[in-house]
Structures are given as structure tokens and as C-alpha cells.
Amino acid sequence: MGRLDDKVAIVTGAGGGIGGTMAKLFAEEGARVVVADAAEEAGRTTVDEIEAAGGDAAFVGVDVSDAAQVETMVRFAVDTYGGLHVLCNNAGSSPPTTAERWKLPRAPGTR
């Protein structure tokens, strides 16, 4: 028996990296996993890997910066699996690394 038996989990950014690994671990623990990612091919690969290992997973495409898409993602989980117990908010983007990208004001007297 797994620690997540009979639970439904959404993992955002689950098309690879840390998110993909978490999705697979949740499935190994018995969760039915909604693999959510903006990259459809990568997300579907994670689903295939979970299913090949005997787990239950479904893919949903989502841009987590869009509230309407996030609502659709949650509705998909509930409609597909009948509920939602775990939400792993893993998706994100790299922060800006320059003053221009941050749109920070320059200090007086600097270039």
C-alpha cells in the first residue's frame, strides 16, 4: 500500500526535471496523477512513463500564468478522477537577471 493510495494529485511542470520526477514518485505511492505542463510532448512522455510503470496518469496542457487555464486544469482533475487531494505547484520560470528585465530604476548619477 502506498502513502497516496486513492488520492488524486496535480503536478505542474511535470513534463520533466523535478516536476516529472515528483509526478512519477506520486504515482509510485499510489496517486492518480494529472501531469500538467505547457509542453505537451514532454507531459505526454511523463504520462507514458507512469503508465508503463503501472501507474495512472493523464495529461493536461496549462500555462500556470493564466488563471482561466489553471481553473480548467483543476476542473480536468476533478472530472477525470473525481476529486483533488494534492496540488504540487512546481511550474515556474527563471527570474529576470538584469536591471532592464526587472525594470528597476537606476540610482541618480549612474549610467
N, C-alpha and C positions, 0 to 999 in steps of 0.2 A: 504494500500500500504506500502511495506517495503522499507527501505533505500537501499536495494541491489537488488530490482526487476530488472530482465533482465540482471543481472551480473553473471559472472562465477568466482568462487573462488577456488583456490587450498589451502588446509591447510595441511602442512606436520606435521607428528607426530600426526595425527588426530585419532589414534586408541584408545585414552583415555586421561585422565588428561586434562590439559589446551587445548591441540590441539583438543580433542574430543568436549570439551565444546565450543570452538570457531567455529568449524565446524557446530555444532547444532545451535548456535546463528546466524551465517551467513545464514543458511537455513531458520531460523525463520524470518529473514529480507528479504527473497525472493531470495537469491542467489542459483544458481545451484552449488553444492559443489563437488569438487574432493577431496575425502578423501584419502590422501597419507600417507602410513606408511609401514615400513618394516615388521610389524607384521600383516599378512593377516587376521587372525581370528578377531583380535581386530578392524582392519579397517573395515571389513565387518559388524561387530556388530554396529559400528557407522553409517554406511550406512543404516542398517536396522532400527535403531532408528530414523534417519532423515526421512526415507520414512514412517515409522509408524506415524510420526507427520505431514505427508502431504507434506514433502519437497522432493526435487530432489537431489540425490547424486549418485556418482559412486566411486568405489574403484580402486586405482592403487597402486601396490606394488612398493616401491622405497627405495633404500639406498641413502640418500642425499649426502653421501661422494663420490659417483660415478657419475661423470659428465655425462656419457652416459645415466645412469638411470634417471637423472634429465631432460635431453633433452627428453627422452621418456615420462616422466611424463607430461611435458608441451605439447608435441605433442598429448598425450592422451586427455588432457583437450580441446584442440582446435578441435581435431577430434570428440570428443564426444558431445561437447556443442557449437562449432562454434566460440570460442574466449576465451579470458582470460582477466579479469579485475582486479582481486585481487589475490595477492600471499602472503600468511601468512607463513613465514619461521619459523616454530615452532620447528621442529625436531632438535635434537642435542644429545649430550652425556655429561655425567658428566666429568669434567676435572680431570686430574690426581691429586692425593693428596700427593704424596711423591716425594722426590728428584729423586729417581730412575725412577719413571714413567715419570717424566719431563725430565729425562736425564740431569739434571743440574750438572755442575762441582762442586766438593767440594772445599771449600776455602783451601788454603795452610795451613798445620799444623792441619787440622781437620781430624777426622776419618770418 
